[in-house]
Each structure stands twice: as structure tokens, then as C-alpha cells.
Amino acid sequence: LWADLPFFAVPLAVLGTGIGLRKSRWETVALGSCWVSYVVVFFGLAVRPTTPLQETILERFHMQPNLVVAVLIGIGLETFTRKIGKVCWLLAAADLGRHAINVLKLQ
């Protein structure tokens, strides 16, 4: 289920879930319940494949729960980049201030 996702997907999904729960609890709970119900119901009712054809058909449905996770990863990535952007601006401003102080000391 998670084999195709990169290593940083889980932390971003957790961050996205946390941010989603703070901003819009109803939508995040709806997404989470869709994911849980799909995984539990579909994989619980799916017949275990006995032939390669049946296995290939079932593999197509392994990607669908990742769609919900991808939405949460997107929320987490957007939040992460927004926070990093603010930190980068603060660091740049601090570096500029340090440079200005050094220039004033030289005069």
C-alpha cells in the first residue's frame, strides 16, 4: 500500500492531517474515514488472487487509498514550504543585518 511512496511521504501526511484537523476538522475526518473504510471494506472483502490475471486485476485497486494520502501529503507539503519560506526570509534578513553591522564597523 505504501511501497510506491517516497520516504518523506509519511511525515508530510502526518503534518497534513494535523494541519487539516486544525483548519477544517470535518473534511479531514471525512478523508480519513474514506481511507479507513476503503482499506478495511475493500481489502477485507477482496478475494485472494489465485491466478496472475486475478492478481493483476486486484493490483489496480491498491493505488486508490494512496489518493487520500496524496491529498494529505499535499496539505503537509504546502504547510512545510510556507513555514520554510518564512524561516528563509528571516535568516536572510538576519544575515543582511549582520552584514550591515560589519560594514558599519569597518567605516
ChimeraX attribute file (.defattr): number of C-alpha atoms within 10 A of each C-alpha:
attribute: neighborCount
match mode: 1-to-1
recipient: residues
	/A:1	12
	/A:2	13
	/A:3	6
	/A:4	9
	/A:5	12
	/A:6	8
	/A:7	10
	/A:8	10
	/A:9	19
	/A:10	16
	/A:11	13
	/A:12	22
	/A:13	21
	/A:14	16
	/A:15	21
	/A:16	25
	/A:17	23
	/A:18	16
	/A:19	17
	/A:20	19
	/A:21	14
	/A:22	10
	/A:23	11
	/A:24	10
	/A:25	14
	/A:26	11
	/A:27	12
	/A:28	21
	/A:29	14
	/A:30	11
	/A:31	19
	/A:32	16
	/A:33	12
	/A:34	14
	/A:35	18
	/A:36	13
	/A:37	13
	/A:38	14
	/A:39	16
	/A:40	11
	/A:41	11
	/A:42	13
	/A:43	14
	/A:44	10
	/A:45	9
	/A:46	9
	/A:47	11
	/A:48	11
	/A:49	13
	/A:50	8
	/A:51	8
	/A:52	9
	/A:53	10
	/A:54	12
	/A:55	13
	/A:56	11
	/A:57	11
	/A:58	15
	/A:59	12
	/A:60	9
	/A:61	13
	/A:62	14
	/A:63	12
	/A:64	13
	/A:65	17
	/A:66	17
	/A:67	12
	/A:68	17
	/A:69	23
	/A:70	16
	/A:71	16
	/A:72	26
	/A:73	23
	/A:74	17
	/A:75	20
	/A:76	24
	/A:77	19
	/A:78	15
	/A:79	16
	/A:80	14
	/A:81	11
	/A:82	12
	/A:83	11
	/A:84	12
	/A:85	12
	/A:86	11
	/A:87	12
	/A:88	12
	/A:89	11
	/A:90	12
	/A:91	12
	/A:92	12
	/A:93	12
	/A:94	12
	/A:95	12
	/A:96	12
	/A:97	12
	/A:98	12
	/A:99	12
	/A:100	11
	/A:101	11
	/A:102	11
	/A:103	10
	/A:104	9
	/A:105	8
	/A:106	6
	/A:107	5
